[in-house]
Amino acid sequence: MIKFMLMVNRQGQTRLSRYYQPVELSRRAMLEADVVRCCLSRKKDQCSFVEYKDFKLVYRQYAALYIVVGVTDSENELSVYELVHNFVEVLDKYFSRVSELDIMFNLDRVHIILDEMIQNGHVVETNKSRILTPLTALDKMADG
């Protein structure tokens, strides 16, 4: 099961966070800082799977952004690694070459995409067209 998903830049600033299990707000900042430090300190030739406390971290770097997913020990790391790649492909398809600024200024849309893919910590959809259907409908309604 997926516990949380973070999107952070190289400076360690969180651009997106989604928790699928309750974590106190006071603990979130500490957890995010520790997780980010753990992933950013690793070298490029090291594995993208890290044992961390009572769960595993799966992370992937895209340009200046890192996507970090915390999962239970029973979750398949490779499937989560591919899920992260699929998430970025969906963002690329919607934003036409997604950037950190796209994430910052369209956070609501990024959350919609993430919610279409993951619900209650479980992957529910991976088909790019089906994931983008609600956003396409919203865009059509906004255009008039």
N, CA and C atoms as an extended XYZ file, in Angstrom:
432
Properties=species:S:1:pos:R:3:atomname:S:1:resname:S:1:resid:I:1 pbc="F F F"
N         0.835       -1.180        0.000 N   MET     1
C         0.000        0.000        0.000 CA  MET     1
C         0.886        1.253        0.000 C   MET     1
N         0.431        2.259       -0.669 N   ILE     2
C         1.159        3.523       -0.718 CA  ILE     2
C         0.780        4.352        0.499 C   ILE     2
N         1.800        4.821        1.229 N   LYS     3
C         1.560        5.639        2.420 CA  LYS     3
C         1.524        7.119        2.081 C   LYS     3
N         2.429        7.552        1.191 N   PHE     4
C         2.460        8.960        0.808 CA  PHE     4
C         3.210        9.130       -0.499 C   PHE     4
N         2.998       10.283       -1.122 N   MET     5
C         3.742       10.647       -2.328 CA  MET     5
C         4.174       12.099       -2.167 C   MET     5
N         5.450       12.346       -2.442 N   LEU     6
C         6.014       13.690       -2.368 CA  LEU     6
C         6.648       14.040       -3.695 C   LEU     6
N         6.577       15.317       -4.034 N   MET     7
C         7.309       15.835       -5.178 CA  MET     7
C         8.112       17.014       -4.641 C   MET     7
N         9.453       16.911       -4.727 N   VAL     8
C        10.327       17.946       -4.171 CA  VAL     8
C        11.359       18.365       -5.212 C   VAL     8
N        11.869       19.603       -5.058 N   ASN     9
C        12.922       20.046       -5.965 CA  ASN     9
C        14.290       19.759       -5.337 C   ASN     9
N        15.355       20.114       -6.038 N   ARG    10
C        16.705       19.819       -5.556 CA  ARG    10
C        17.047       20.552       -4.263 C   ARG    10
N        16.382       21.669       -4.011 N   GLN    11
C        16.617       22.418       -2.784 CA  GLN    11
C        15.862       21.817       -1.593 C   GLN    11
N        15.074       20.795       -1.851 N   GLY    12
C        14.330       20.140       -0.789 CA  GLY    12
C        12.979       20.759       -0.506 C   GLY    12
N        12.521       21.683       -1.366 N   GLN    13
C        11.214       22.313       -1.176 CA  GLN    13
C        10.122       21.388       -1.699 C   GLN    13
N         9.139       21.124       -0.876 N   THR    14
C         8.040       20.252       -1.268 CA  THR    14
C         7.108       20.998       -2.205 C   THR    14
N         6.862       20.423       -3.367 N   ARG    15
C         5.952       21.013       -4.348 CA  ARG    15
C         4.595       20.323       -4.337 C   ARG    15
N         4.566       19.070       -3.887 N   LEU    16
C         3.316       18.312       -3.814 CA  LEU    16
C         3.465       17.288       -2.706 C   LEU    16
N         2.445       17.131       -1.900 N   SER    17
C         2.442       16.050       -0.916 CA  SER    17
C         1.036       15.494       -0.812 C   SER    17
N         0.956       14.198       -0.775 N   ARG    18
C        -0.343       13.523       -0.635 CA  ARG    18
C        -0.129       12.341        0.308 C   ARG    18
N        -0.897       12.321        1.378 N   TYR    19
C        -0.789       11.249        2.371 CA  TYR    19
C        -2.028       10.369        2.282 C   TYR    19
N        -1.801        9.072        2.322 N   TYR    20
C        -2.905        8.108        2.240 CA  TYR    20
C        -3.153        7.428        3.585 C   TYR    20
N        -2.316        7.751        4.557 N   GLN    21
C        -2.522        7.331        5.934 CA  GLN    21
C        -2.367        8.567        6.798 C   GLN    21
N        -3.138        8.680        7.862 N   PRO    22
C        -3.066        9.900        8.668 CA  PRO    22
C        -1.682       10.094        9.302 C   PRO    22
N        -1.151       11.305        9.144 N   VAL    23
C         0.097       11.713        9.780 CA  VAL    23
C        -0.151       13.111       10.343 C   VAL    23
N         0.183       13.306       11.609 N   GLU    24
C        -0.027       14.611       12.244 CA  GLU    24
C         0.748       15.685       11.500 C   GLU    24
N         0.180       16.880       11.425 N   LEU    25
C         0.827       17.981       10.720 CA  LEU    25
C         2.211       18.279       11.284 C   LEU    25
N         2.353       18.211       12.588 N   SER    26
C         3.651       18.492       13.197 CA  SER    26
C         4.700       17.453       12.790 C   SER    26
N         4.258       16.239       12.562 N   ARG    27
C         5.172       15.158       12.167 CA  ARG    27
C         5.462       15.181       10.671 C   ARG    27
N         4.554       15.725        9.874 N   ARG    28
C         4.732       15.741        8.418 CA  ARG    28
C         5.986       16.494        7.996 C   ARG    28
N         6.187       17.681        8.538 N   ALA    29
C         7.346       18.491        8.170 CA  ALA    29
C         8.636       17.763        8.496 C   ALA    29
N         8.673       17.121        9.666 N   MET    30
C         9.857       16.366       10.069 CA  MET    30
C        10.071       15.160        9.146 C   MET    30
N         8.994       14.448        8.870 N   LEU    31
C         9.067       13.278        7.997 CA  LEU    31
C         9.533       13.675        6.596 C   LEU    31
N         8.935       14.722        6.047 N   GLU    32
C         9.302       15.169        4.701 CA  GLU    32
C        10.761       15.590        4.646 C   GLU    32
N        11.217       16.345        5.624 N   ALA    33
C        12.611       16.794        5.642 CA  ALA    33
C        13.566       15.605        5.713 C   ALA    33
N        13.246       14.641        6.554 N   ASP    34
C        14.099       13.465        6.714 CA  ASP    34
C        14.121       12.608        5.452 C   ASP    34
N        12.951       12.394        4.866 N   VAL    35
C        12.840       11.590        3.639 CA  VAL    35
C        13.580       12.268        2.487 C   VAL    35
N        13.394       13.563        2.343 N   VAL    36
C        14.051       14.309        1.268 CA  VAL    36
C        15.565       14.256        1.446 C   VAL    36
N        16.022       14.465        2.662 N   ARG    37
C        17.459       14.396        2.935 CA  ARG    37
C        18.021       13.015        2.581 C   ARG    37
N        17.280       11.997        2.921 N   CYS    38
C        17.705       10.617        2.642 CA  CYS    38
C        17.842       10.380        1.137 C   CYS    38
N        16.871       10.845        0.356 N   CYS    39
C        16.881       10.595       -1.094 CA  CYS    39
C        17.845       11.511       -1.843 C   CYS    39
N        17.903       12.782       -1.467 N   LEU    40
C        18.765       13.724       -2.180 CA  LEU    40
C        20.247       13.462       -1.939 C   LEU    40
N        20.558       12.837       -0.824 N   SER    41
C        21.964       12.580       -0.507 CA  SER    41
C        22.530       11.366       -1.255 C   SER    41
N        21.683       10.606       -1.887 N   ARG    42
C        22.142        9.404       -2.597 CA  ARG    42
C        22.723        9.763       -3.964 C   ARG    42
N        23.668        8.933       -4.401 N   LYS    43
C        24.317        9.162       -5.698 CA  LYS    43
C        23.446        8.599       -6.810 C   LYS    43
N        23.683        9.075       -8.039 N   LYS    44
C        22.883        8.635       -9.196 CA  LYS    44
C        23.015        7.136       -9.459 C   LYS    44
N        24.179        6.543       -9.142 N   ASP    45
C        24.389        5.127       -9.435 CA  ASP    45
C        23.845        4.210       -8.329 C   ASP    45
N        23.268        4.778       -7.288 N   GLN    46
C        22.684        3.970       -6.228 CA  GLN    46
C        21.238        3.612       -6.559 C   GLN    46
N        20.777        2.561       -5.943 N   CYS    47
C        19.418        2.064       -6.158 CA  CYS    47
C        18.378        3.104       -5.744 C   CYS    47
N        17.261        3.116       -6.409 N   SER    48
C        16.181        4.068       -6.119 CA  SER    48
C        15.195        3.548       -5.086 C   SER    48
N        15.535        2.464       -4.422 N   PHE    49
C        14.698        1.905       -3.362 CA  PHE    49
C        15.486        1.988       -2.061 C   PHE    49
N        14.866        2.539       -1.023 N   VAL    50
C        15.557        2.736        0.245 CA  VAL    50
C        14.694        2.203        1.387 C   VAL    50
N        15.306        1.401        2.265 N   GLU    51
C        14.610        0.975        3.479 CA  GLU    51
C        14.631        2.152        4.443 C   GLU    51
N        13.472        2.571        4.910 N   TYR    52
C        13.384        3.722        5.797 CA  TYR    52
C        12.402        3.432        6.920 C   TYR    52
N        12.895        3.398        8.135 N   LYS    53
C        12.089        3.091        9.313 CA  LYS    53
C        11.226        1.851        9.077 C   LYS    53
N         9.890        2.000        9.158 N   ASP    54
C         9.018        0.826        9.008 CA  ASP    54
C         8.400        0.720        7.625 C   ASP    54
N         8.972        1.423        6.640 N   PHE    55
C         8.480        1.314        5.265 CA  PHE    55
C         9.624        1.520        4.284 C   PHE    55
N         9.298        1.472        3.006 N   LYS    56
C        10.300        1.645        1.948 CA  LYS    56
C        10.025        2.938        1.192 C   LYS    56
N        11.091        3.539        0.702 N   LEU    57
C        10.989        4.711       -0.157 CA  LEU    57
C        11.361        4.304       -1.570 C   LEU    57
N        10.548        4.707       -2.520 N   VAL    58
C        10.836        4.527       -3.936 CA  VAL    58
C        10.874        5.928       -4.520 C   VAL    58
N        12.002        6.288       -5.122 N   TYR    59
C        12.095        7.638       -5.662 CA  TYR    59
C        12.638        7.613       -7.076 C   TYR    59
N        12.358        8.684       -7.785 N   ARG    60
C        12.816        8.819       -9.160 CA  ARG    60
C        13.037       10.300       -9.442 C   ARG    60
N        14.130       10.617      -10.126 N   GLN    61
C        14.445       12.011      -10.431 CA  GLN    61
C        14.086       12.320      -11.870 C   GLN    61
N        13.426       13.459      -12.046 N   TYR    62
C        13.112       13.984      -13.376 CA  TYR    62
C        13.587       15.420      -13.402 C   TYR    62
N        14.675       15.687      -14.108 N   ALA    63
C        15.279       17.027      -14.178 CA  ALA    63
C        15.535       17.522      -12.756 C   ALA    63
N        14.906       18.613      -12.361 N   ALA    64
C        15.153       19.184      -11.038 CA  ALA    64
C        14.169       18.686       -9.984 C   ALA    64
N        13.254       17.804      -10.354 N   LEU    65
C        12.246       17.306       -9.420 CA  LEU    65
C        12.485       15.853       -9.036 C   LEU    65
N        12.255       15.569       -7.778 N   TYR    66
C        12.280       14.193       -7.277 CA  TYR    66
C        10.863       13.827       -6.879 C   TYR    66
N        10.461       12.629       -7.260 N   ILE    67
C         9.175       12.105       -6.802 CA  ILE    67
C         9.501       10.954       -5.864 C   ILE    67
N         9.021       11.060       -4.632 N   VAL    68
C         9.314       10.079       -3.591 CA  VAL    68
C         8.001        9.467       -3.130 C   VAL    68
N         7.963        8.138       -3.107 N   VAL    69
C         6.766        7.428       -2.671 CA  VAL    69
C         7.132        6.536       -1.493 C   VAL    69
N         6.394        6.673       -0.415 N   GLY    70
C         6.568        5.796        0.741 CA  GLY    70
C         5.570        4.658        0.654 C   GLY    70
N         6.068        3.422        0.745 N   VAL    71
C         5.195        2.259        0.598 CA  VAL    71
C         5.445        1.265        1.734 C   VAL    71
N         4.475        0.402        1.953 N   THR    72
C         4.636       -0.660        2.949 CA  THR    72
C         5.633       -1.690        2.428 C   THR    72
N         6.121       -2.513        3.333 N   ASP    73
C         7.111       -3.531        2.960 CA  ASP    73
C         6.559       -4.554        1.977 C   ASP    73
N         5.259       -4.757        1.966 N   SER    74
C         4.667       -5.771        1.092 CA  SER    74
C         4.468       -5.270       -0.344 C   SER    74
N         4.626       -3.972       -0.581 N   GLU    75
C         4.413       -3.404       -1.919 CA  GLU    75
C         5.596       -3.716       -2.836 C   GLU    75
N         5.299       -3.958       -4.098 N   ASN    76
C         6.329       -4.233       -5.093 CA  ASN    76
C         6.988       -2.923       -5.520 C   ASN    76
N         8.302       -2.806       -5.281 N   GLU    77
C         9.013       -1.557       -5.570 CA  GLU    77
C         9.018       -1.224       -7.052 C   GLU    77
N         9.181       -2.226       -7.898 N   LEU    78
C         9.230       -1.972       -9.342 CA  LEU    78
C         7.896       -1.461       -9.879 C   LEU    78
N         6.812       -1.969       -9.340 N   SER    79
C         5.505       -1.482       -9.797 CA  SER    79
C         5.306       -0.030       -9.371 C   SER    79
N         5.773        0.334       -8.206 N   VAL    80
C         5.672        1.727       -7.748 CA  VAL    80
C         6.591        2.609       -8.583 C   VAL    80
N         7.777        2.110       -8.902 N   TYR    81
C         8.727        2.837       -9.750 CA  TYR    81
C         8.099        3.142      -11.113 C   TYR    81
N         7.412        2.160      -11.683 N   GLU    82
C         6.715        2.357      -12.963 CA  GLU    82
C         5.503        3.268      -12.810 C   GLU    82
N         4.831        3.197      -11.665 N   LEU    83
C         3.709        4.098      -11.400 CA  LEU    83
C         4.179        5.553      -11.413 C   LEU    83
N         5.331        5.812      -10.818 N   VAL    84
C         5.891        7.161      -10.804 CA  VAL    84
C         6.151        7.617      -12.235 C   VAL    84
N         6.719        6.727      -13.041 N   HIS    85
C         6.989        7.077      -14.439 CA  HIS    85
C         5.682        7.344      -15.200 C   HIS    85
N         4.681        6.530      -14.956 N   ASN    86
C         3.373        6.714      -15.592 CA  ASN    86
C         2.769        8.062      -15.173 C   ASN    86
N         2.888        8.416      -13.895 N   PHE    87
C         2.397        9.695      -13.385 CA  PHE    87
C         3.055       10.854      -14.134 C   PHE    87
N         4.357       10.780      -14.328 N   VAL    88
C         5.079       11.837      -15.038 CA  VAL    88
C         4.672       11.871      -16.513 C   VAL    88
N         4.462       10.717      -17.117 N   GLU    89
C         4.006       10.685      -18.515 CA  GLU    89
C         2.633       11.335      -18.659 C   GLU    89
N         1.741       11.102      -17.700 N   VAL    90
C         0.414       11.723      -17.733 CA  VAL    90
C         0.554       13.237      -17.580 C   VAL    90
N         1.409       13.669      -16.664 N   LEU    91
C         1.648       15.111      -16.500 CA  LEU    91
C         2.215       15.710      -17.780 C   LEU    91
N         3.151       15.009      -18.412 N   ASP    92
C         3.732       15.476      -19.678 CA  ASP    92
C         2.671       15.593      -20.762 C   ASP    92
N         1.777       14.621      -20.810 N   LYS    93
C         0.723       14.633      -21.824 CA  LYS    93
C        -0.230       15.808      -21.607 C   LYS    93
N        -0.560       16.073      -20.355 N   TYR    94
C        -1.502       17.151      -20.066 CA  TYR    94
C        -0.859       18.532      -20.217 C   TYR    94
N         0.347       18.700      -19.683 N   PHE    95
C         0.998       20.011      -19.686 CA  PHE    95
C         1.933       20.222      -20.873 C   PHE    95
N         2.119       19.239      -21.729 N   SER    96
C         3.067       19.325      -22.845 CA  SER    96
C         4.460       19.691      -22.318 C   SER    96
N         5.161       18.718      -21.820 N   ARG    97
C         6.488       18.891      -21.206 CA  ARG    97
C         6.348       19.608      -19.858 C   ARG    97
N         5.963       18.870      -18.862 N   VAL    98
C         5.703       19.418      -17.533 CA  VAL    98
C         6.985       19.989      -16.916 C   VAL    98
N         6.811       21.069      -16.152 N   SER    99
C         7.938       21.675      -15.444 CA  SER    99
C         7.523       21.937      -13.993 C   SER    99
N         8.490       22.344      -13.194 N   GLU   100
C         8.205       22.646      -11.795 CA  GLU   100
C         7.181       23.778      -11.674 C   GLU   100
N         7.245       24.745      -12.571 N   LEU   101
C         6.283       25.852      -12.546 CA  LEU   101
C         4.867       25.369      -12.855 C   LEU   101
N         4.736       24.412      -13.778 N   ASP   102
C         3.419       23.833      -14.063 CA  ASP   102
C         2.823       23.218      -12.802 C   ASP   102
N         3.670       22.516      -12.048 N   ILE   103
C         3.216       21.880      -10.807 CA  ILE   103
C         2.768       22.948       -9.814 C   ILE   103
N         3.575       23.986       -9.656 N   MET   104
C         3.282       25.030       -8.666 CA  MET   104
C         2.007       25.804       -8.985 C   MET   104
N         1.801       26.137      -10.252 N   PHE   105
C         0.668       26.988      -10.612 CA  PHE   105
C        -0.597       26.211      -10.981 C   PHE   105
N        -0.498       24.909      -11.072 N   ASN   106
C        -1.660       24.076      -11.404 CA  ASN   106
C        -1.779       22.907      -10.429 C   ASN   106
N        -1.529       23.195       -9.167 N   LEU   107
C        -1.513       22.143       -8.152 CA  LEU   107
C        -2.847       21.408       -8.065 C   LEU   107
N        -3.945       22.125       -8.260 N   ASP   108
C        -5.262       21.491       -8.215 CA  ASP   108
C        -5.389       20.426       -9.310 C   ASP   108
N        -4.900       20.716      -10.486 N   ARG   109
C        -4.979       19.770      -11.603 CA  ARG   109
C        -4.054       18.576      -11.377 C   ARG   109
N        -2.898       18.817      -10.789 N   VAL   110
C        -1.970       17.719      -10.480 CA  VAL   110
C        -2.604       16.787       -9.454 C   VAL   110
N        -3.302       17.363       -8.474 N   HIS   111
C        -3.985       16.539       -7.472 CA  HIS   111
C        -5.111       15.729       -8.109 C   HIS   111
N        -5.808       16.311       -9.064 N   ILE   112
C        -6.869       15.567       -9.759 CA  ILE   112
C        -6.265       14.368      -10.482 C   ILE   112
N        -5.150       14.588      -11.167 N   ILE   113
C        -4.476       13.488      -11.873 CA  ILE   113
C        -4.064       12.410      -10.888 C   ILE   113
N        -3.459       12.810       -9.787 N   LEU   114
C        -3.013       11.840       -8.780 CA  LEU   114
C        -4.191       11.086       -8.180 C   LEU   114
N        -5.294       11.802       -7.925 N   ASP   115
C        -6.483       11.153       -7.357 CA  ASP   115
C        -7.130       10.174       -8.334 C   ASP   115
N        -6.998       10.430       -9.617 N   GLU   116
C        -7.525        9.488      -10.609 CA  GLU   116
C        -6.684        8.206      -10.651 C   GLU   116
N        -5.408        8.322      -10.294 N   MET   117
C        -4.503        7.176      -10.354 CA  MET   117
C        -4.475        6.376       -9.054 C   MET   117
N        -4.494        7.074       -7.929 N   ILE   118
C        -4.342        6.422       -6.619 CA  ILE   118
C        -5.487        6.853       -5.717 C   ILE   118
N        -6.137        5.864       -5.108 N   GLN   119
C        -7.192        6.150       -4.130 CA  GLN   119
C        -6.965        5.280       -2.912 C   GLN   119
N        -6.986        5.900       -1.751 N   ASN   120
C        -6.780        5.198       -0.480 CA  ASN   120
C        -5.492        4.381       -0.462 C   ASN   120
N        -4.479        4.853       -1.160 N   GLY   121
C        -3.189        4.184       -1.148 CA  GLY   121
C        -3.068        3.018       -2.107 C   GLY   121
N        -4.065        2.836       -2.959 N   HIS   122
C        -4.047        1.743       -3.934 CA  HIS   122
C        -4.165        2.304       -5.347 C   HIS   122
N        -3.429        1.702       -6.265 N   VAL   123
C        -3.477        2.129       -7.666 CA  VAL   123
C        -4.802        1.664       -8.253 C   VAL   123
N        -5.547        2.615       -8.836 N   VAL   124
C        -6.842        2.268       -9.406 CA  VAL   124
C        -6.901        2.483      -10.916 C   VAL   124
N        -5.980        3.278      -11.458 N   GLU   125
C        -6.001        3.524      -12.898 CA  GLU   125
C        -4.602        3.871      -13.402 C   GLU   125
N        -4.246        3.291      -14.560 N   THR   126
C        -2.957        3.597      -15.181 CA  THR   126
C        -3.110        4.045      -16.634 C   THR   126
N        -4.304        3.917      -17.189 N   ASN   127
C        -4.539        4.314      -18.569 CA  ASN   127
C        -4.547        5.838      -18.673 C   ASN   127
N        -3.629        6.381      -19.467 N   LYS   128
C        -3.454        7.830      -19.552 CA  LYS   128
C        -4.719        8.555      -20.010 C   LYS   128
N        -5.395        8.027      -20.999 N   SER   129
C        -6.602        8.688      -21.517 CA  SER   129
C        -7.708        8.735      -20.471 C   SER   129
N        -7.897        7.638      -19.746 N   ARG   130
C        -8.940        7.602      -18.722 CA  ARG   130
C        -8.600        8.515      -17.548 C   ARG   130
N        -7.306        8.621      -17.238 N   ILE   131
C        -6.883        9.495      -16.142 CA  ILE   131
C        -7.177       10.948      -16.485 C   ILE   131
N        -6.971       11.320      -17.749 N   LEU   132
C        -7.135       12.716      -18.162 CA  LEU   132
C        -8.571       13.094      -18.522 C   LEU   132
N        -9.478       12.133      -18.585 N   THR   133
C       -10.865       12.410      -18.963 CA  THR   133
C       -11.526       13.484      -18.087 C   THR   133
N       -11.435       13.411      -16.750 N   PRO   134
C       -12.070       14.466      -15.941 CA  PRO   134
C       -11.483       15.857      -16.198 C   PRO   134
N       -10.172       15.929      -16.393 N   LEU   135
C        -9.544       17.226      -16.659 CA  LEU   135
C        -9.951       17.770      -18.017 C   LEU   135
N       -10.071       16.897      -18.987 N   THR   136
C       -10.515       17.326      -20.312 CA  THR   136
C       -11.930       17.904      -20.221 C   THR   136
N       -12.788       17.248      -19.445 N   ALA   137
C       -14.158       17.734      -19.256 CA  ALA   137
C       -14.150       19.082      -18.543 C   ALA   137
N       -13.322       19.226      -17.517 N   LEU   138
C       -13.224       20.515      -16.820 CA  LEU   138
C       -12.741       21.627      -17.735 C   LEU   138
N       -11.742       21.316      -18.549 N   ASP   139
C       -11.213       22.314      -19.490 CA  ASP   139
C       -12.273       22.725      -20.499 C   ASP   139
N       -13.075       21.775      -20.972 N   LYS   140
C       -14.145       22.094      -21.931 CA  LYS   140
C       -15.195       22.993      -21.281 C   LYS   140
N       -15.538       22.709      -20.031 N   MET   141
C       -16.528       23.527      -19.325 CA  MET   141
C       -15.979       24.938      -19.092 C   MET   141
N       -14.697       25.047      -18.782 N   ALA   142
C       -14.091       26.358      -18.536 CA  ALA   142
C       -14.008       27.190      -19.815 C   ALA   142
N       -13.794       26.513      -20.952 N   ASP   143
C       -13.684       27.213      -22.229 CA  ASP   143
C       -15.052       27.684      -22.734 C   ASP   143
N       -16.077       27.037      -22.252 N   GLY   144
C       -17.384       27.536      -22.597 CA  GLY   144
C       -18.205       26.707      -23.458 C   GLY   144
